[in-house]
Amino acid sequence: MNPPYWAIAIRQQRQRQGLSQSQLAQASGLLNQTEVSRLERGLIHPTLGLGAAKLRALLQVLGWNLREFSEATGLELTFSESPVPEGARRMEARLRFVTFPVQAAVWAGQEGSASMEELASVPLEDLRKLGAQPENVVVFAVNGDCMVSEGVRAISQSIAPGDRVAVDTARMPRAGDVVVAWDGQNEVLLIKRYREEGEHIVFYPARRSLPPVVRHRDDPVKIIGPVVWRGGPFRG
């Protein structure tokens, strides 16, 4: 049985920080390695079974604030007054997912393919915040690491190998947006930052050591849409 989406997100964020489970537990000061392992397997719920103090210690080590944690895991956090110690708060989670088939693999420095039977679950709240309608969303798998910047490997917004990205096909991209596009010259789907420069369309990787992909406006290039969500793999 696969772990839930939020467990995968926690494991991937730990790995982006370059930490082992034992190192994360030690740095938190409150968790032990067994708890971290159970979290990443989905056996302990981070907001319902961990406790507020341990959750905050976990997020501090992972480099997440509550908003970033919610966006990355799909867990919508709310606070309500607890009847136990005065002033204490209890965190509750409400979660709704929309499930999409993974259409194909997008190129980020490494060729590959995705199973057409694979599913990805995207938090509905994330789509709502960004004004994306589920009927306009297409999900792709990411191959390669060109969208992980050398300078921000610990930042949750980096798009890492194995991530799934949701694209809003009804939205026009703006300069600087991360987009998925069809590059007809190489016959490949690519994921890069997008910008128009004169008669050219330029697709920039996040890693500055890699060259951009430059195409003329008349070249066979089709931008499918900007990325509105990214997360780890999840099989339904």
N, C-alpha and C positions, 0 to 999 in steps of 0.2 A: 504494500500500500504506500502510495506516495505521500510525503508530508504536505500539510496545507501550505497555501501560498505564502502566508506570513512567516512560516518557519523557514522557507527557502530564502525569503528576503533577508532575514536575520543572518542566516549562514553566509549569504553572498556579501553582506556588508562587513561581517567579521573578516572574511577573506580579503576584501578590498583594503581593510586596515592592516593587513599583513599579520594578523594575530591567530594563534592557535586557540583552541577552546580553553586550555589551561591558562594561557596568557590573558585571555579576556576575563576569565574568572578571577585571576589574581589581581588584575588591574581594577576590577570593579570594587573589590574590598568586601563584597557582600555575597556574591555568588560562588558556587563551587563548580568544578568541571562537569559533574553529573547533571547539574541543573542546566548548564549551557547545552550539553548534549541532548537532554530531553526537550529543551526549547526548540532546537534545530530539527528534531524529529517530530515536532508537533505534539509531544506528550504533556507539555506544560503550556498553558495559554499565557501569553505575556501580560495581558491585562486582567484576566480573570483568575489566574492561578499563581501568579508570581508575587504580587504585592507591589504597592506603589514605590516603596523605598528601593527594592531590588530593580524594578523597572527603570527608575530614574538613573540608578547606577549603571545599568546596562546601556542605556541610551547615551550616557556621558562617554563611556568608553568607545562606543560605536560611532560617536561623532554626530548623533542625531538629536535634534530637538523634537518636541512632541509633534509639531506639524510635519517635519520630515519623516518621522517614524510612521505617522498616519498615511502619508503619501506613498511611502515605499512598501508598506505592508498591506494597505487596503483596510486597516482597522480604523474605524471612525471613533475617536475618543471623545467622551463627554465626561463631565464631572458632576457628581451629585453629593449633597451633604450626607454623611454617614451618621447613624444613630449612636455609634460607638465613639471613642474619645472626642471631646469637643474640638471642633475645628478640623477634624480629620476629614479626608475626602476619599471617595471610592471611585476608581476609574472603571467605566463600563465600555463595552465595545459593541457596536452594531455594524454588521457587515453584509453587503449585498454585492454579488458578482454578476457580470454578464460574460458568458462564455462564447468565444469565437474560435473558428478553425484557424490554424496557422497556415497561411497561404503559401509561403515560400521562404527561402533564406535570402537575406540581404547581405551584400558584400561589404565587409569592413576590414579588408586586408587578408581574407582567407576564403577560398572557395568552399562551398558546402551546400547541403540541401536539408530541407525539413520534411518530416513525414507529413503527408497530407491528412493523416488520421490524428495528428496531434491537435490538442485543444489548449487554449490559453484563457485564463479567467482574469478579467479586468474589473477592478472595483468600480461600481456604477457611480459612486460619489466622485471619483476622480474625473470621470467623463463629464458629469454635470458641472463641476467647478470650471471646466475648460470650455463649456458650451458645446461639447461634441455629442451628436446624436448616435446611439449605437448602430443604427442602420447605415451610417456613413463611415463606420470604423472598419479598418482592415488590419490584421495583425500579422507580423513577420518575425522570423527568427534571425538573430544576429550572429554572423560568423566573423571572427577576427577582432582585433583590439585597437583599430585606428581611432576609435571614438573614446578611448581612455587616455586622457592627457597625462603626460609625464609629471606635470605639476599638480594635478588634482586627483590622483588615483584614489584618495580616501573620500572624495566627495560623492555623495549618493547619486548625483545627476549624471555621472559618467555612464556611458553605455558600454557594457562589457560583453565579451564573448559568451554566448549562451543566453543572453537576455532576449526577451520578447518585447517588441515595440508595437504600439497601436498608432495608426495613422488616420487622421481625419481627412478623408478624400473630398469633403465638401468645402474645405477651407483653403484659401489662397495663402501660399507661404510668403513670409516676409524675410527680408535680408537678415541673415544670422540664424534663421530657424534651422533646426535639424530636420532633414527631409529624407524620405525614401523616393528614389527616382529610378526610372528605367534608362540605362545607358545602352542605346541601340548599337553604338560603335563596338562595344565589347560584349554586347548581349548579356548584360548582367544587371540585377537590381543592386543599387548601392545605397548606403546610408552615410550622409555627410551634412555638414553645414552648407547652406545655400546662399549665394550672392550673385547678382548680375553686375558685370563690369563691362560697359560698352556693348560690343557685339557678342560678348561671351557670357556663358553661364559657368560659374566656378563652384566646385564642390570641395570644401575644405575638411580634412580630417582634424580631429582634436589634437592629435599628436603632431607637434610642429616639425618633428624630424621627417615626416612623410610628405611627399609632394601632393598638391591639390590635383583634382581632375578638372581639366578645362575643356569646355565644349563650345563650339559656335552655336548661335541661336538656330541656325539652319540644320544643325546636326540632329540625328534621330534621338532626341532626349525628351522624356516625359516625366514630369514631377507628379508623383502619385499623391503626395500630400505631406504636411508637416507631422512630425511625431508629437503626440499629445500625452503619451504614457510609456513608461518602460518598466519591465519587471522581469523576474526570473521565470524559468520554464515551469509549466504546470500541466499535468496531463489529467484530463477528465476521465 
